[in-house]
């Protein structure tokens, strides 16, 4: 796990310097996360100006190189671990909102209110081609 935690600051800097990045939640130790998801979840929350900008970062060589090793660090839980949605209500989502959206995805599957990368791509919400 130490190699994962060592890579986190680098990935955060990559995201923050990527076109379309707006914001990320800095408090990743908020008690809401452990209370609602359990202490074993490691989370991040960010806002981007478009799905294309987010996808360009997520599927960039630098990010993918680190994330392809995640199976060495984490156990696959058999459900989505990432969720996206169009945040029009507030400028920055809260942990409660993010967890609500993730649980909505788990319960109902992908919809416009909570979706994963592949669903957005299949719906034509992403205009660029990315290897998913």
DSSP file (Angstrom, degrees, kcal/mol; ACC not computed):
  #  RESIDUE AA STRUCTURE BP1 BP2  ACC     N-H-->O    O-->H-N    N-H-->O    O-->H-N    TCO  KAPPA ALPHA  PHI   PSI    X-CA   Y-CA   Z-CA
    1    1 A X     >        0   0    0      0, 0.0     4,-2.4     0, 0.0     3,-0.4   0.000 360.0 360.0 360.0 -26.7    0.0    0.0    0.0
    2    2 A X  H  >  +     0   0    0      1,-0.3     4,-2.3     2,-0.2     5,-0.2   0.880 360.0  54.7 -60.7 -36.4    2.9    2.4    0.6
    3    3 A X  H  > S+     0   0    0      2,-0.2     4,-1.1     1,-0.2    -1,-0.3   0.863 108.3  50.5 -65.3 -33.4    3.6    2.7   -3.1
    4    4 A X  H >> S+     0   0    0     -3,-0.4     4,-1.1     2,-0.2     3,-0.8   0.968 111.8  45.7 -64.3 -52.7    0.0    3.7   -3.7
    5    5 A X  H 3X S+     0   0    0     -4,-2.4     4,-0.6     1,-0.3    -2,-0.2   0.824 109.5  56.2 -62.8 -31.0    0.1    6.4   -1.0
    6    6 A X  H 3< S+     0   0    0     -4,-2.3     4,-0.4    -5,-0.3    -1,-0.3   0.816 107.7  49.5 -67.3 -29.8    3.4    7.6   -2.3
    7    7 A X  H <X S+     0   0    0     -4,-1.1     4,-2.2    -3,-0.8     5,-0.2   0.694  89.9  83.2 -82.7 -20.0    1.8    8.1   -5.7
    8    8 A X  H  X S+     0   0    0     -4,-1.1     4,-2.7     1,-0.2     5,-0.2   0.908  88.3  49.1 -56.4 -50.7   -1.2   10.0   -4.5
    9    9 A X  H  X S+     0   0    0     -4,-0.6     4,-2.3     1,-0.2    -1,-0.2   0.897 111.8  51.1 -58.1 -38.2    0.4   13.5   -4.3
   10   10 A X  H  > S+     0   0    0     -4,-0.4     4,-2.3    -3,-0.2    -1,-0.2   0.927 111.4  46.7 -62.8 -45.2    1.7   13.1   -7.8
   11   11 A X  H  X S+     0   0    0     -4,-2.2     4,-2.6     2,-0.2    -2,-0.2   0.897 111.1  52.5 -65.1 -40.2   -1.7   12.1   -9.2
   12   12 A X  H  X S+     0   0    0     -4,-2.7     4,-2.7    -5,-0.2    -1,-0.2   0.910 109.7  48.3 -62.5 -41.9   -3.3   15.0   -7.3
   13   13 A X  H  X S+     0   0    0     -4,-2.3     4,-1.5    -5,-0.2    -2,-0.2   0.900 110.1  52.7 -64.7 -39.7   -0.8   17.4   -8.9
   14   14 A X  H  < S+     0   0    0     -4,-2.3     4,-0.4     2,-0.2     3,-0.3   0.940 112.0  45.5 -58.7 -47.3   -1.5   15.9  -12.3
   15   15 A X  H >< S+     0   0    0     -4,-2.6     3,-1.8     1,-0.2    -2,-0.2   0.951 111.2  51.5 -61.0 -50.2   -5.2   16.4  -11.9
   16   16 A X  H 3< S+     0   0    0     -4,-2.7    -1,-0.2     1,-0.3    -2,-0.2   0.747 112.9  45.7 -62.9 -24.1   -4.9   20.0  -10.6
   17   17 A X  T 3< S+     0   0    0     -4,-1.5    -1,-0.3    -3,-0.3     2,-0.2   0.393  91.9 107.5 -98.0   3.1   -2.7   21.0  -13.5
   18   18 A X  S X  S-     0   0    0     -3,-1.8     3,-1.8    -4,-0.4     2,-0.1  -0.558  81.8 -98.8 -83.3 144.6   -5.0   19.3  -16.1
   19   19 A X  T 3  S+     0   0    0      1,-0.2    38,-0.1    -2,-0.2    -1,-0.1  -0.369 108.9  23.0 -58.6 135.2   -7.2   21.4  -18.5
   20   20 A X  T 3  S+     0   0    0      1,-0.3    29,-2.6    28,-0.1    -1,-0.2   0.274  83.8 138.1  92.4 -11.1  -10.7   21.6  -17.2
   21   21 A X  E <   +A   48   0A   0     -3,-1.8    -1,-0.3    27,-0.2    27,-0.2  -0.500  19.3 167.6 -68.1 134.6   -9.9   20.9  -13.5
   22   22 A X  E     -     0   0A   0     25,-2.5     2,-0.3     1,-0.4    26,-0.2   0.759  53.7 -24.9-111.2 -48.6  -11.9   23.2  -11.2
   23   23 A X  E     -A   47   0A   0     24,-1.5    24,-2.9     2,-0.0    -1,-0.4  -0.990  43.0-155.9-164.7 154.6  -11.6   21.9   -7.7
   24   24 A X  E     -A   46   0A   0     -2,-0.3     2,-0.3    22,-0.3    22,-0.3  -0.991  32.9-109.1-141.0 146.1  -11.0   19.0   -5.4
   25   25 A X        -     0   0    0     20,-2.7    20,-0.4    -2,-0.3     3,-0.0  -0.569  25.2-165.6 -71.0 127.6  -12.1   18.3   -1.8
   26   26 A X  S    S+     0   0    0     -2,-0.3     2,-1.4     1,-0.2    -1,-0.2   0.726  70.2  79.7 -88.6 -23.7   -9.0   18.5    0.4
   27   27 A X    >   +     0   0    0      1,-0.2     3,-0.7     2,-0.1    -1,-0.2  -0.653  46.3 158.3 -88.9  86.6  -10.5   16.9    3.5
   28   28 A X  T 3   +     0   0    0     -2,-1.4    15,-0.3     1,-0.2    -1,-0.2   0.336  68.5  64.5 -90.4   6.8  -10.3   13.2    2.6
   29   29 A X  T 3   +     0   0    0     -3,-0.1    -1,-0.2     4,-0.0     5,-0.1   0.149  67.3 144.4-110.5  15.5  -10.6   12.3    6.3
   30   30 A X    X>  -     0   0    0     -3,-0.7     3,-1.5     1,-0.2     4,-0.7  -0.330  55.5-131.2 -55.1 131.4  -14.1   13.7    6.8
   31   31 A X  H 3> S+     0   0    0      1,-0.3     4,-2.5     2,-0.2     5,-0.2   0.722 100.8  75.2 -61.7 -20.5  -15.9   11.3    9.3
   32   32 A X  H 3> S+     0   0    0      1,-0.2     4,-2.2     2,-0.2     5,-0.3   0.873  91.0  56.5 -56.6 -37.5  -18.9   11.2    6.9
   33   33 A X  H <>>S+     0   0    0     -3,-1.5     4,-2.9     2,-0.2     5,-0.9   0.959 111.7  38.5 -63.0 -53.7  -16.9    8.9    4.6
   34   34 A X  H  X5S+     0   0    0     -4,-0.7     4,-0.8     3,-0.2    -1,-0.2   0.877 115.6  54.3 -66.1 -37.8  -16.2    6.2    7.3
   35   35 A X  H  <5S+     0   0    0     -4,-2.5    -1,-0.2     1,-0.2    -2,-0.2   0.888 121.5  28.3 -63.5 -38.8  -19.6    6.6    8.8
   36   36 A X  H  <5S+     0   0    0     -4,-2.2    -2,-0.2    -5,-0.2    -1,-0.2   0.796 137.6  20.3 -95.9 -31.1  -21.4    6.0    5.5
   37   37 A X  H  <5S-     0   0    0     -4,-2.9    -3,-0.2    -5,-0.3     3,-0.1   0.677 108.4-104.1-111.6 -24.8  -19.0    3.7    3.5
   38   38 A X    ><< -     0   0    0     -5,-0.9     3,-1.3    -4,-0.8    -1,-0.2  -0.235  33.9 -82.3 109.1 156.7  -16.7    2.2    6.1
   39   39 A X  T 3  S+     0   0    0      1,-0.3    -1,-0.1    -5,-0.2    -5,-0.1   0.662 118.0  69.4 -70.0 -16.7  -13.2    2.9    7.2
   40   40 A X  T 3  S+     0   0    0     -3,-0.1     2,-0.4    -6,-0.1    -1,-0.3   0.563  77.2 100.2 -82.0  -6.4  -11.7    0.8    4.3
   41   41 A X    <   -     0   0    0     -3,-1.3     2,-0.5    -8,-0.1    -3,-0.1  -0.643  54.0-163.1 -83.7 133.8  -12.7    3.2    1.6
   42   42 A X        -     0   0    0     -2,-0.4     2,-0.3    -9,-0.0    -2,-0.0  -0.976  24.4-178.5-111.0 125.9  -10.2    5.7    0.2
   43   43 A X        -     0   0    0     -2,-0.5     2,-0.3   -15,-0.3   -10,-0.0  -0.803  24.2-170.9-128.4 161.3  -12.0    8.5   -1.7
   44   44 A X        -     0   0    0     -2,-0.3     2,-0.4     2,-0.0   -18,-0.1  -0.975   7.7-161.6-145.6 155.7  -11.5   11.6   -3.7
   45   45 A X        +     0   0    0    -20,-0.4   -20,-2.7    -2,-0.3     2,-0.3  -0.990  18.8 161.9-141.3 124.8  -14.0   14.2   -4.9
   46   46 A X  E     -A   24   0A   0     -2,-0.4     2,-0.4   -22,-0.3   -22,-0.3  -0.945  28.2-137.1-143.3 162.7  -13.4   16.7   -7.7
   47   47 A X  E     -A   23   0A   0    -24,-2.9   -25,-2.5    -2,-0.3   -24,-1.5  -0.968  19.9-174.5-122.9 139.3  -15.2   19.0  -10.0
   48   48 A X  E     -A   21   0A   0     -2,-0.4   -27,-0.2   -27,-0.2   -28,-0.1  -0.918  33.2-124.1-130.8 154.4  -14.3   19.4  -13.7
   49   49 A X  S    S+     0   0    0    -29,-2.6     2,-0.3    -2,-0.3   -28,-0.1   0.647  91.5   1.8 -78.0 -11.7  -15.7   21.7  -16.4
   50   50 A X     >  -     0   0    0    -30,-0.2     4,-2.0     1,-0.1    -1,-0.1  -0.983  67.4-113.4-163.2 160.0  -16.7   18.9  -18.7
   51   51 A X  H  > S+     0   0    0     -2,-0.3     4,-3.3    74,-0.2     5,-0.3   0.880 117.0  57.9 -63.5 -37.8  -16.8   15.1  -18.9
   52   52 A X  H  > S+     0   0    0     73,-0.2     4,-2.4     1,-0.2    -1,-0.2   0.904 106.5  48.0 -60.3 -40.7  -14.3   15.3  -21.8
   53   53 A X  H  > S+     0   0    0      2,-0.2     4,-1.7     1,-0.2    -1,-0.2   0.928 114.0  46.6 -65.4 -44.2  -11.8   17.1  -19.4
   54   54 A X  H  X S+     0   0    0     -4,-2.0     4,-3.0     1,-0.2    -2,-0.2   0.941 114.5  47.0 -61.5 -47.4  -12.4   14.6  -16.7
   55   55 A X  H  X S+     0   0    0     -4,-3.3     4,-2.9     1,-0.2    -2,-0.2   0.877 106.2  58.0 -65.1 -37.4  -12.0   11.7  -19.1
   56   56 A X  H  < S+     0   0    0     -4,-2.4    -1,-0.2    -5,-0.3    -2,-0.2   0.902 113.7  40.3 -59.4 -39.4   -8.9   13.1  -20.7
   57   57 A X  H >< S+     0   0    0     -4,-1.7     3,-1.5     2,-0.2     6,-0.4   0.959 115.6  48.9 -71.4 -51.6   -7.3   13.1  -17.2
   58   58 A X  H 3< S+     0   0    0     -4,-3.0    -2,-0.2     1,-0.3    -3,-0.2   0.877 119.3  38.6 -57.7 -40.7   -8.6    9.7  -16.1
   59   59 A X  T 3< S+     0   0    0     -4,-2.9    -1,-0.3    -5,-0.2    72,-0.2   0.290  89.2 121.5 -97.4  10.8   -7.6    8.0  -19.3
   60   60 A X  S <> S-     0   0    0     -3,-1.5     4,-2.9    -5,-0.1     5,-0.3  -0.359  75.4-114.5 -68.6 155.1   -4.3    9.8  -19.7
   61   61 A X  H  > S+     0   0    0      1,-0.2     4,-2.2     2,-0.2     5,-0.2   0.895 114.1  52.9 -57.7 -42.6   -1.1    7.7  -19.8
   62   62 A X  H  > S+     0   0    0      2,-0.2     4,-1.1     1,-0.2    -1,-0.2   0.922 114.9  39.2 -62.7 -45.7    0.1    9.1  -16.5
   63   63 A X  H  > S+     0   0    0     -6,-0.4     4,-2.5     1,-0.2     3,-0.3   0.927 115.9  50.6 -71.5 -45.1   -3.0    8.4  -14.5
   64   64 A X  H  X S+     0   0    0     -4,-2.9     4,-2.4     1,-0.2    -2,-0.2   0.870 103.4  60.3 -61.5 -37.0   -3.7    5.0  -16.1
   65   65 A X  H  < S+     0   0    0     -4,-2.2     4,-0.3    -5,-0.3    -1,-0.2   0.898 112.1  38.5 -59.0 -41.4   -0.2    3.9  -15.5
   66   66 A X  H >< S+     0   0    0     -4,-1.1     3,-1.1    -3,-0.3    -2,-0.2   0.910 116.4  50.7 -74.8 -43.2   -0.7    4.3  -11.7
   67   67 A X  H >< S+     0   0    0     -4,-2.5     3,-1.8     1,-0.3     4,-0.2   0.742  95.5  68.9 -72.8 -23.2   -4.3    3.0  -11.7
   68   68 A X  T 3< S+     0   0    0     -4,-2.4     3,-0.5     1,-0.3    -1,-0.3   0.739  96.2  57.4 -67.0 -18.5   -3.6   -0.2  -13.6
   69   69 A X  T X> S+     0   0    0     -3,-1.1     3,-2.1    -4,-0.3     4,-0.6   0.425  75.2 102.1 -87.2   1.5   -1.7   -1.3  -10.5
   70   70 A X  H X>  +     0   0    0     -3,-1.8     4,-3.1     1,-0.3     3,-1.1   0.781  68.2  67.4 -60.7 -27.3   -4.7   -0.9   -8.2
   71   71 A X  H 34 S+     0   0    0     -3,-0.5    -1,-0.3     1,-0.3    -2,-0.1   0.742  96.3  56.9 -65.1 -20.3   -5.5   -4.6   -8.2
   72   72 A X  H <4 S+     0   0    0     -3,-2.1    -1,-0.3     1,-0.1    -2,-0.2   0.741 118.4  31.5 -76.3 -23.5   -2.2   -5.0   -6.3
   73   73 A X  H << S+     0   0    0     -3,-1.1     2,-0.3    -4,-0.6    -2,-0.2   0.761 118.3  44.6-104.0 -31.6   -3.5   -2.7   -3.6
   74   74 A X     <  -     0   0    0     -4,-3.1     2,-0.5   -73,-0.0    -1,-0.1  -0.840  69.3-124.8-125.3 153.4   -7.2   -3.1   -3.5
   75   75 A X        -     0   0    0     -2,-0.3     2,-0.3    -3,-0.1    -3,-0.1  -0.811  34.3-118.4 -91.8 131.0   -9.8   -5.9   -3.4
   76   76 A X        -     0   0    0     -2,-0.5    -1,-0.0     1,-0.1    -5,-0.0  -0.556  22.4-162.9 -69.8 128.3  -12.4   -5.6   -6.2
   77   77 A X        -     0   0    0     -2,-0.3    -1,-0.1     2,-0.3     3,-0.1   0.404  38.1-112.7 -97.7   2.1  -15.8   -5.3   -4.4
   78   78 A X  S    S+     0   0    0      1,-0.2     2,-0.3     0, 0.0    -2,-0.1   0.655  86.7  74.6  79.3  15.6  -17.9   -6.2   -7.4
   79   79 A X  S    S-     0   0    0      0, 0.0    -2,-0.3     0, 0.0    -1,-0.2  -0.971  92.4 -67.1-151.8 166.6  -19.5   -2.8   -7.9
   80   80 A X        -     0   0    0     -2,-0.3    26,-0.1     1,-0.1     3,-0.1  -0.200  32.4-175.8 -57.4 140.7  -18.7    0.6   -9.2
   81   81 A X        +     0   0    0      1,-0.1     2,-0.4     0, 0.0    -1,-0.1   0.431  69.4  59.0-113.8  -6.4  -16.1    2.6   -7.2
   82   82 A X        -     0   0    0     20,-0.1     2,-0.4     2,-0.0    -1,-0.1  -0.960  61.1-178.1-123.4 143.0  -16.4    5.8   -9.3
   83   83 A X        -     0   0    0     -2,-0.4     2,-0.3    33,-0.1    33,-0.2  -0.997   3.4-170.8-139.6 144.0  -19.4    7.9   -9.9
   84   84 A X  B     +B  115   0B   0     31,-2.7    31,-2.6    -2,-0.4     2,-0.3  -0.928  10.6 162.9-129.1 156.1  -20.0   11.0  -12.0
   85   85 A X        -     0   0    0     -2,-0.3     2,-0.8    29,-0.2    28,-0.1  -0.969  45.2 -95.7-162.6 164.0  -22.9   13.3  -12.3
   86   86 A X        -     0   0    0     26,-0.6     2,-1.1    -2,-0.3     3,-0.2  -0.801  36.8-153.7 -89.6 113.2  -23.8   16.8  -13.6
   87   87 A X        +     0   0    0     -2,-0.8     6,-0.0     1,-0.2    -1,-0.0  -0.743  38.6 143.0 -93.5  97.1  -23.5   19.1  -10.6
   88   88 A X        +     0   0    0     -2,-1.1    -1,-0.2     1,-0.0     3,-0.1   0.604  60.2  66.6-105.5 -17.0  -25.8   22.1  -11.3
   89   89 A X  S    S+     0   0    0     -3,-0.2     2,-0.3     1,-0.2    -2,-0.1   0.927 111.4  11.6 -75.3 -45.8  -27.2   22.7   -7.8
   90   90 A X  S    S-     0   0    0      1,-0.1    -1,-0.2     0, 0.0     3,-0.1  -0.915  71.2-121.2-131.4 155.7  -24.1   23.8   -5.9
   91   91 A X  S    S+     0   0    0     -2,-0.3     2,-0.4     1,-0.2    -1,-0.1   0.882 101.6  26.1 -66.2 -35.2  -20.6   24.8   -7.1
   92   92 A X  S    S-     0   0    0     -3,-0.0    -1,-0.2   -45,-0.0   -45,-0.0  -0.992  82.9-129.0-132.6 129.2  -18.9   22.1   -5.1
   93   93 A X        -     0   0    0     -2,-0.4     2,-0.2    -3,-0.1   -48,-0.0  -0.311  20.1-131.0 -72.6 158.0  -20.4   18.8   -4.0
   94   94 A X     >  -     0   0    0      1,-0.1     4,-2.5   -69,-0.0     5,-0.2  -0.586  25.3-107.9 -99.4 167.5  -20.3   17.6   -0.5
   95   95 A X  H  > S+     0   0    0      1,-0.2     4,-2.7     2,-0.2     5,-0.2   0.900 121.3  54.0 -61.6 -39.6  -19.2   14.1    0.8
   96   96 A X  H  > S+     0   0    0      1,-0.2     4,-2.6     2,-0.2    -1,-0.2   0.933 109.7  46.8 -61.0 -44.9  -22.8   13.3    1.6
   97   97 A X  H  > S+     0   0    0      2,-0.2     4,-2.4     1,-0.2    -2,-0.2   0.924 113.0  49.2 -62.3 -43.9  -23.9   14.2   -1.9
   98   98 A X  H  X S+     0   0    0     -4,-2.5     4,-2.3     2,-0.2    -2,-0.2   0.916 113.0  46.3 -62.6 -43.4  -21.1   12.2   -3.5
   99   99 A X  H  X S+     0   0    0     -4,-2.7     4,-2.7     2,-0.2     5,-0.2   0.890 110.3  54.2 -68.0 -38.6  -21.9    9.1   -1.3
  100  100 A X  H  X S+     0   0    0     -4,-2.6     4,-2.2    -5,-0.2    -2,-0.2   0.923 110.4  47.3 -57.9 -43.9  -25.6    9.5   -2.1
  101  101 A X  H  X S+     0   0    0     -4,-2.4     4,-2.3     2,-0.2    -2,-0.2   0.902 111.5  49.7 -66.6 -41.2  -24.8    9.5   -5.9
  102  102 A X  H  X S+     0   0    0     -4,-2.3     4,-2.2     1,-0.2    -2,-0.2   0.928 112.5  47.3 -63.1 -44.2  -22.5    6.4   -5.5
  103  103 A X  H  X S+     0   0    0     -4,-2.7     4,-2.4     2,-0.2    -2,-0.2   0.856 109.2  54.6 -66.7 -34.2  -25.2    4.6   -3.6
  104  104 A X  H  X S+     0   0    0     -4,-2.2     4,-3.1    -5,-0.2     5,-0.5   0.916 108.1  49.5 -62.5 -43.4  -27.8    5.6   -6.2
  105  105 A X  H  X S+     0   0    0     -4,-2.3     4,-1.8     1,-0.2    -2,-0.2   0.918 112.0  48.5 -60.8 -43.8  -25.5    4.1   -8.9
  106  106 A X  H  < S+     0   0    0     -4,-2.2    -2,-0.2     1,-0.2    -1,-0.2   0.895 118.7  39.2 -62.0 -40.5  -25.2    0.9   -6.8
  107  107 A X  H  < S+     0   0    0     -4,-2.4    -2,-0.2    -5,-0.1    -1,-0.2   0.880 132.6  18.6 -81.1 -40.0  -29.0    0.7   -6.3
  108  108 A X  H  < S-     0   0    0     -4,-3.1    -3,-0.2     1,-0.3    -2,-0.2   0.523  98.3-125.2-111.9  -8.7  -30.4    1.7   -9.7
  109  109 A X     <  -     0   0    0     -4,-1.8    -1,-0.3    -5,-0.5     2,-0.2  -0.259  61.5 -21.8  80.0 179.2  -27.5    1.3  -12.1
  110  110 A X  S    S+     0   0    0     -4,-0.1     2,-0.3     3,-0.1     5,-0.2  -0.394  71.0 150.7 -70.2 133.1  -26.3    4.2  -14.3
  111  111 A X  B >   -C  114   0C   0      3,-2.2     3,-0.8    -2,-0.2     9,-0.1  -0.818  64.3 -86.9-140.4 179.3  -28.7    7.0  -15.0
  112  112 A X  T 3  S+     0   0    0     -2,-0.3   -26,-0.6     1,-0.2     3,-0.2   0.729 127.3  57.5 -65.2 -19.3  -28.2   10.7  -15.7
  113  113 A X  T 3  S+     0   0    0      1,-0.3     2,-0.3   -28,-0.1    -1,-0.2   0.710 126.2   5.7 -83.8 -21.0  -28.2   11.3  -11.9
  114  114 A X  B <  S+C  111   0C   0     -3,-0.8    -3,-2.2   -10,-0.1    -1,-0.3  -0.810  80.6 157.4-164.4 116.8  -25.3    8.9  -11.2
  115  115 A X  B     -B   84   0B   0    -31,-2.6   -31,-2.7    -2,-0.3     2,-0.2  -0.906  30.7-126.6-143.5 167.3  -23.3    7.2  -13.8
  116  116 A X     >  -     0   0    0     -2,-0.3     4,-2.0   -33,-0.2     5,-0.2  -0.559  40.3 -95.6-107.9 176.6  -19.9    5.5  -14.6
  117  117 A X  H  > S+     0   0    0      1,-0.2     4,-2.1    -2,-0.2     5,-0.2   0.917 119.8  48.6 -60.9 -47.2  -17.5    6.2  -17.3
  118  118 A X  H  > S+     0   0    0      1,-0.2     4,-2.5     2,-0.2    -1,-0.2   0.878 109.8  51.9 -67.4 -36.3  -18.6    3.5  -19.8
  119  119 A X  H  > S+     0   0    0      2,-0.2     4,-1.9     1,-0.2    -1,-0.2   0.936 109.5  49.6 -63.9 -46.0  -22.3    4.5  -19.5
  120  120 A X  H  <>S+     0   0    0     -4,-2.0     5,-2.4     1,-0.2     6,-0.6   0.894 111.7  49.6 -59.8 -39.8  -21.5    8.2  -20.2
  121  121 A X  H ><5S+     0   0    0     -4,-2.1     3,-1.4     1,-0.2     5,-0.2   0.935 110.4  48.9 -64.9 -46.4  -19.5    7.1  -23.2
  122  122 A X  H 3<5S+     0   0    0     -4,-2.5    -1,-0.2     1,-0.3    -2,-0.2   0.800 108.8  54.9 -64.0 -28.3  -22.3    4.8  -24.6
  123  123 A X  T 3<5S-     0   0    0     -4,-1.9    -1,-0.3    -5,-0.2    -2,-0.2   0.506 115.5-115.2 -82.6  -4.6  -24.8    7.7  -24.1
  124  124 A X  T < 5S+     0   0    0     -3,-1.4    -3,-0.2    -4,-0.4    -2,-0.1   0.694  78.2 129.5  78.4  18.5  -22.7   10.0  -26.2
  125  125 A X      < +     0   0    0     -5,-2.4     2,-0.5    -6,-0.2   -74,-0.2   0.600  63.1  63.5 -80.3 -11.3  -22.0   12.4  -23.3
  126  126 A X        -     0   0    0     -6,-0.6     4,-0.1    -5,-0.2    -2,-0.1  -0.958  64.4-167.6-114.1 130.2  -18.3   12.2  -24.1
  127  127 A X        +     0   0    0     -2,-0.5     2,-0.2     2,-0.1    -1,-0.1   0.647  65.7  72.5 -94.4 -15.1  -17.2   13.6  -27.4
  128  128 A X  S    S-     0   0    0      1,-0.0     2,-0.6     0, 0.0    -2,-0.1  -0.606  84.3-113.6 -96.5 159.8  -13.6   12.3  -27.4
  129  129 A X        +     0   0    0     -2,-0.2     2,-0.4     2,-0.0    -2,-0.1  -0.831  39.4 172.1 -95.2 125.7  -12.6    8.7  -28.0
  130  130 A X        -     0   0    0     -2,-0.6     2,-0.8    -4,-0.1   -74,-0.0  -0.964  39.2-111.9-130.0 147.8  -11.0    7.1  -24.9
  131  131 A X              0   0    0     -2,-0.4    -2,-0.0   -72,-0.2     0, 0.0  -0.720 360.0 360.0 -81.4 111.8  -10.0    3.5  -24.4
  132  132 A X              0   0    0     -2,-0.8    -1,-0.2   -14,-0.0   -14,-0.1   0.364 360.0 360.0-108.3 360.0  -12.4    2.2  -21.7
